[in-house]
Amino acid sequence: MIGSDEYIVGRKTGDWPVATTPAHDLIFAADRKDCSTLENLEFQHCTFANVSFKEADIRNCRFINCAFLSCYFRKSELTGSTFVGCKFLSCDFPKVIVQSCDFRYSRFENCVLPFDEMEHSLPREPNLREELADRLAIASDAIGLQNDRRKYRLAAIQAKKEHLKAAIVSKSEWYRRHYSGLRRLSAFAQLITSYFYDIVWGHGEKPIILIRNIVILAFLVFPLLLWFVHDSLNQSSEPLGISDVIWLSVATFISVDSVNVVSATGTLARIILTIEAFLGFVSFGLLITLLVRWMFKR
């Protein structure tokens, strides 16, 4: 994390620019722009320190490689403005409105824009959208905004899939230049892996998917497999029924061998039960991971 002083040293104070005069390498500190309209202004390599933009209308402005330190944006409206390569440190964005803005390459530390406002201002390019959404997810997590963190994380995952698909099919000249040969194969492998994680446990962002898969495997898939080889299963007391096979599957999945009254006598049945036990171990490991994450984020 870069300290605030890094964005202040070497910059001189200046007056707020007019539409025809861009501001370069200036610092604007301890100022109030409450209820002001900033329109068609341009700032390059400028620093805004402890500036209040409360209920300000920031319209069609360009901020290039600027830093915002402890700035206040309560009920401000950001419309059609560019914040490329900007840094936002410890800023406040309560009830901010964001429309058609550009935040490519920007960073947020100890603050974040709400996902519902930011969603439609994420970059069109999937690789840039993934990068920004991932940064915003990290920033949301750092300040305990778990709902926004999850939304940004899912947006980053979806953007990554779009990026990999575009790389595989060489969707544009940029992808043709940057993804050829082994890099395209690598993109294909990454896409398959991403889909696999999505199917298995929703990338850790959708616990219900993991729980659903556990139920399907333990109560449906493996009981059916075991029923096909039920001649290789032995029960000492009474004839084997479908309920006994389901109970064997569930007990194996949760590794409770002591309650099993059914034993496997054939090689194929043993292989099926071994695979199920392994998948059960992995599944419950992932479930515990989600539970621990949830407990630490409370």
C-alpha positions as CSV (number, residue, x, y, z in Angstrom):
1,M,0.0,0.0,0.0
2,I,1.4,3.4,-1.0
3,G,1.2,6.1,1.6
4,S,-0.7,9.3,1.0
5,D,2.4,11.4,1.1
6,E,3.6,9.8,-2.1
7,Y,0.7,11.6,-4.0
8,I,1.4,15.0,-2.4
9,V,5.2,15.5,-2.6
10,G,6.3,17.6,-5.5
11,R,2.9,19.0,-6.4
12,K,1.9,22.6,-5.9
13,T,-1.4,24.0,-5.1
14,G,-3.5,25.6,-7.8
15,D,-6.8,27.1,-8.8
16,W,-9.6,24.9,-10.1
17,P,-9.4,24.9,-13.9
18,V,-11.9,26.0,-16.4
19,A,-13.2,23.8,-19.3
20,T,-10.6,25.0,-21.7
21,T,-7.6,24.7,-19.4
22,P,-6.5,21.3,-18.2
23,A,-4.9,21.1,-14.7
24,H,-1.5,19.3,-14.5
25,D,0.4,18.1,-11.4
26,L,-1.5,20.2,-8.9
27,I,-2.9,19.5,-5.5
28,F,-6.4,20.6,-4.3
29,A,-6.6,20.3,-0.5
30,A,-9.2,20.9,2.2
31,D,-11.6,22.4,-0.2
32,R,-15.4,22.3,-0.5
33,K,-17.2,21.6,-3.8
34,D,-20.5,20.8,-2.2
35,C,-23.5,21.2,-4.5
36,S,-21.2,22.4,-7.3
37,T,-21.3,21.4,-11.0
38,L,-18.0,20.4,-12.4
39,E,-18.4,19.9,-16.2
40,N,-15.9,19.3,-19.0
41,L,-12.9,19.8,-16.7
42,E,-9.7,17.9,-17.2
43,F,-7.1,16.9,-14.5
44,Q,-3.9,15.0,-15.1
45,H,-1.6,13.7,-12.3
46,C,-3.4,15.8,-9.7
47,T,-4.2,15.1,-6.1
48,F,-7.4,15.8,-4.3
49,A,-6.8,15.7,-0.5
50,N,-9.7,16.0,2.0
51,V,-12.0,17.6,-0.7
52,S,-15.8,17.4,-0.2
53,F,-17.8,16.7,-3.3
54,K,-21.1,16.4,-1.3
55,E,-24.1,16.5,-3.7
56,A,-21.7,17.7,-6.5
57,D,-22.5,17.0,-10.1
58,I,-19.3,15.8,-11.8
59,R,-20.2,15.6,-15.5
60,N,-18.1,14.8,-18.5
61,C,-14.8,15.4,-16.6
62,R,-11.5,13.7,-17.2
63,F,-9.3,12.6,-14.3
64,I,-6.1,10.9,-15.6
65,N,-3.7,9.3,-13.0
66,C,-5.2,11.4,-10.2
67,A,-5.3,10.5,-6.5
68,F,-8.3,11.1,-4.2
69,L,-7.3,11.1,-0.5
70,S,-10.0,11.1,2.1
71,C,-12.5,12.8,-0.2
72,Y,-16.2,12.9,0.4
73,F,-18.7,12.0,-2.3
74,R,-22.0,11.8,-0.4
75,K,-24.9,12.0,-2.9
76,S,-22.6,13.2,-5.6
77,E,-23.4,12.3,-9.2
78,L,-20.6,11.0,-11.5
79,T,-21.9,11.1,-15.1
80,G,-20.0,10.4,-18.2
81,S,-16.6,11.1,-16.5
82,T,-13.3,9.4,-16.9
83,F,-11.2,8.2,-13.9
84,V,-8.5,6.3,-15.7
85,G,-5.6,5.1,-13.6
86,C,-6.9,7.0,-10.5
87,K,-6.3,6.0,-6.9
88,F,-9.0,6.3,-4.3
89,L,-7.7,6.1,-0.7
90,S,-10.1,6.2,2.3
91,C,-12.8,8.0,0.4
92,D,-16.5,8.0,1.3
93,F,-19.2,7.2,-1.3
94,P,-22.6,7.1,0.6
95,K,-25.5,7.3,-1.8
96,V,-23.3,8.1,-4.7
97,I,-24.7,7.9,-8.3
98,V,-22.5,6.6,-11.0
99,Q,-23.6,6.7,-14.7
100,S,-21.5,5.8,-17.8
101,C,-18.1,6.5,-16.2
102,D,-14.7,4.9,-17.0
103,F,-12.6,3.6,-14.1
104,R,-10.1,1.5,-16.1
105,Y,-6.9,0.8,-14.2
106,S,-8.1,2.5,-11.1
107,R,-7.4,1.3,-7.5
108,F,-9.4,1.5,-4.3
109,E,-7.9,1.2,-0.8
110,N,-10.0,1.4,2.4
111,C,-13.0,2.4,0.3
112,V,-15.1,1.1,-2.6
113,L,-17.9,2.2,-4.8
114,P,-21.2,0.2,-4.4
115,F,-21.5,-2.6,-6.9
116,D,-25.1,-1.7,-7.9
117,E,-23.9,1.8,-8.9
118,M,-20.6,0.6,-10.4
119,E,-21.9,-2.4,-12.4
120,H,-22.7,-0.5,-15.6
121,S,-19.5,1.5,-15.5
122,L,-17.2,-1.5,-15.5
123,P,-15.1,-1.7,-18.7
124,R,-16.5,-3.3,-21.9
125,E,-13.2,-5.2,-22.4
126,P,-13.5,-8.4,-20.5
127,N,-9.9,-8.5,-19.4
128,L,-10.0,-5.0,-18.0
129,R,-13.4,-5.6,-16.4
130,E,-12.0,-8.7,-14.7
131,E,-9.0,-6.7,-13.4
132,L,-11.1,-3.9,-12.0
133,A,-13.9,-6.1,-10.6
134,D,-11.2,-8.2,-8.8
135,R,-9.6,-5.1,-7.3
136,L,-13.0,-3.9,-6.1
137,A,-13.7,-7.3,-4.6
138,I,-10.5,-7.1,-2.6
139,A,-11.3,-3.6,-1.5
140,S,-14.8,-4.6,-0.5
141,D,-13.4,-7.5,1.5
142,A,-10.9,-5.4,3.3
143,I,-13.6,-3.1,4.7
144,G,-16.1,-5.9,5.4
145,L,-18.6,-5.3,2.6
146,Q,-19.3,-8.9,1.9
147,N,-22.3,-8.4,-0.3
148,D,-20.4,-6.1,-2.6
149,R,-17.3,-8.4,-2.4
150,R,-19.4,-11.3,-3.6
151,K,-21.0,-9.4,-6.5
152,Y,-17.6,-8.0,-7.7
153,R,-16.1,-11.5,-7.4
154,L,-18.8,-13.1,-9.5
155,A,-18.5,-10.2,-12.0
156,A,-14.7,-10.9,-12.2
157,I,-15.3,-14.6,-12.8
158,Q,-17.8,-13.9,-15.6
159,A,-15.5,-11.4,-17.2
160,K,-12.6,-13.9,-17.1
161,K,-14.8,-16.5,-18.9
162,E,-15.6,-14.0,-21.6
163,H,-11.9,-13.0,-21.9
164,L,-10.8,-16.7,-22.3
165,K,-13.6,-17.4,-24.8
166,A,-12.5,-14.4,-26.9
167,A,-8.9,-15.6,-26.7
168,I,-9.8,-19.1,-27.8
169,V,-11.7,-18.0,-30.9
170,S,-9.4,-15.0,-31.7
171,K,-12.3,-12.6,-31.5
172,S,-10.3,-9.5,-32.4
173,E,-6.9,-8.5,-33.8
174,W,-5.7,-7.9,-30.2
175,Y,-6.5,-11.5,-29.3
176,R,-5.0,-12.8,-32.5
177,R,-1.7,-11.1,-31.6
178,H,-1.6,-12.0,-27.9
179,Y,-3.1,-15.5,-27.9
180,S,-1.7,-17.9,-30.4
181,G,-0.4,-21.5,-30.2
182,L,0.3,-22.6,-26.6
183,R,-1.3,-19.4,-25.2
184,R,-4.7,-20.4,-26.8
185,L,-4.4,-23.9,-25.4
186,S,-3.6,-22.4,-22.0
187,A,-6.7,-20.2,-22.3
188,F,-8.8,-23.3,-23.2
189,A,-7.5,-25.2,-20.2
190,Q,-8.2,-22.2,-17.9
191,L,-11.8,-21.9,-19.2
192,I,-12.5,-25.6,-18.6
193,T,-11.0,-25.3,-15.1
194,S,-13.2,-22.3,-14.4
195,Y,-16.3,-24.1,-15.6
196,F,-15.3,-27.1,-13.4
197,Y,-15.0,-25.0,-10.3
198,D,-18.3,-23.3,-11.1
199,I,-20.1,-26.6,-11.4
200,V,-18.4,-28.2,-8.3
201,W,-18.8,-25.3,-5.8
202,G,-19.6,-22.1,-7.5
203,H,-16.1,-20.8,-7.1
204,G,-16.6,-20.6,-3.4
205,E,-19.2,-17.9,-3.9
206,K,-22.3,-20.1,-4.1
207,P,-22.4,-22.5,-1.2
208,I,-25.8,-23.8,-2.3
209,I,-24.2,-25.3,-5.4
210,L,-21.8,-27.4,-3.3
211,I,-24.6,-28.5,-1.0
212,R,-26.7,-29.5,-4.0
213,N,-23.9,-31.5,-5.4
214,I,-23.3,-33.3,-2.2
215,V,-27.0,-34.3,-2.0
216,I,-27.1,-35.4,-5.6
217,L,-23.9,-37.5,-5.3
218,A,-24.8,-39.2,-1.9
219,F,-28.5,-39.8,-2.5
220,L,-28.7,-40.3,-6.3
221,V,-25.6,-40.9,-8.3
222,F,-23.7,-43.3,-6.1
223,P,-26.8,-45.2,-5.0
224,L,-27.6,-45.8,-8.7
225,L,-24.0,-47.0,-9.4
226,L,-24.1,-49.3,-6.4
227,W,-27.5,-50.7,-7.3
228,F,-26.1,-51.7,-10.7
229,V,-23.5,-53.8,-8.9
230,H,-25.7,-54.9,-6.0
231,D,-24.7,-58.5,-6.6
232,S,-21.3,-57.5,-5.3
233,L,-22.8,-56.2,-2.1
234,N,-23.6,-58.4,0.9
235,Q,-25.9,-57.8,3.8
236,S,-25.9,-60.4,6.6
237,S,-29.4,-60.0,8.0
238,E,-32.0,-59.6,5.3
239,P,-32.3,-59.1,1.5
240,L,-30.6,-56.0,0.1
241,G,-33.0,-53.1,-0.7
242,I,-32.7,-49.7,-2.4
243,S,-32.9,-48.0,1.0
244,D,-29.9,-50.1,2.2
245,V,-27.9,-49.0,-0.8
246,I,-28.8,-45.4,-0.2
247,W,-27.7,-45.7,3.4
248,L,-24.5,-47.3,2.4
249,S,-23.8,-44.5,-0.1
250,V,-24.5,-41.7,2.5
251,A,-22.5,-43.5,5.2
252,T,-19.5,-43.9,2.8
253,F,-19.8,-40.2,1.6
254,I,-19.6,-38.9,5.2
255,S,-17.1,-41.6,6.2
256,V,-19.2,-43.3,8.9
257,D,-18.2,-46.9,8.4
258,S,-19.3,-48.1,11.9
259,V,-23.0,-47.9,10.9
260,N,-22.7,-49.9,7.7
261,V,-24.3,-53.4,7.7
262,V,-23.6,-53.8,4.0
263,S,-20.2,-54.9,2.8
264,A,-18.7,-54.9,-0.7
265,T,-17.4,-58.2,-1.9
266,G,-16.7,-57.3,-5.6
267,T,-13.8,-55.3,-7.0
268,L,-16.1,-52.8,-8.9
269,A,-18.2,-52.1,-5.8
270,R,-15.0,-51.5,-3.8
271,I,-13.8,-49.0,-6.5
272,I,-17.1,-47.2,-6.5
273,L,-17.1,-46.9,-2.7
274,T,-13.5,-45.7,-2.7
275,I,-14.2,-43.0,-5.2
276,E,-17.3,-41.9,-3.2
277,A,-15.3,-41.8,0.0
278,F,-12.7,-39.6,-1.7
279,L,-15.2,-37.2,-3.2
280,G,-17.0,-37.0,0.2
281,F,-13.7,-36.1,1.9
282,V,-13.0,-33.4,-0.8
283,S,-16.6,-32.1,-0.6
284,F,-16.7,-31.7,3.1
285,G,-13.2,-30.1,3.0
286,L,-14.6,-27.4,0.7
287,L,-17.7,-27.1,2.9
288,I,-15.6,-26.5,5.9
289,T,-13.6,-23.9,4.0
290,L,-16.8,-22.0,3.2
291,L,-17.9,-22.3,6.8
292,V,-14.6,-21.0,8.2
293,R,-14.7,-18.1,5.7
294,W,-18.2,-17.2,6.7
295,M,-17.3,-17.3,10.5
296,F,-14.3,-15.1,10.0
297,K,-16.2,-12.6,7.9
298,R,-19.0,-12.1,10.5
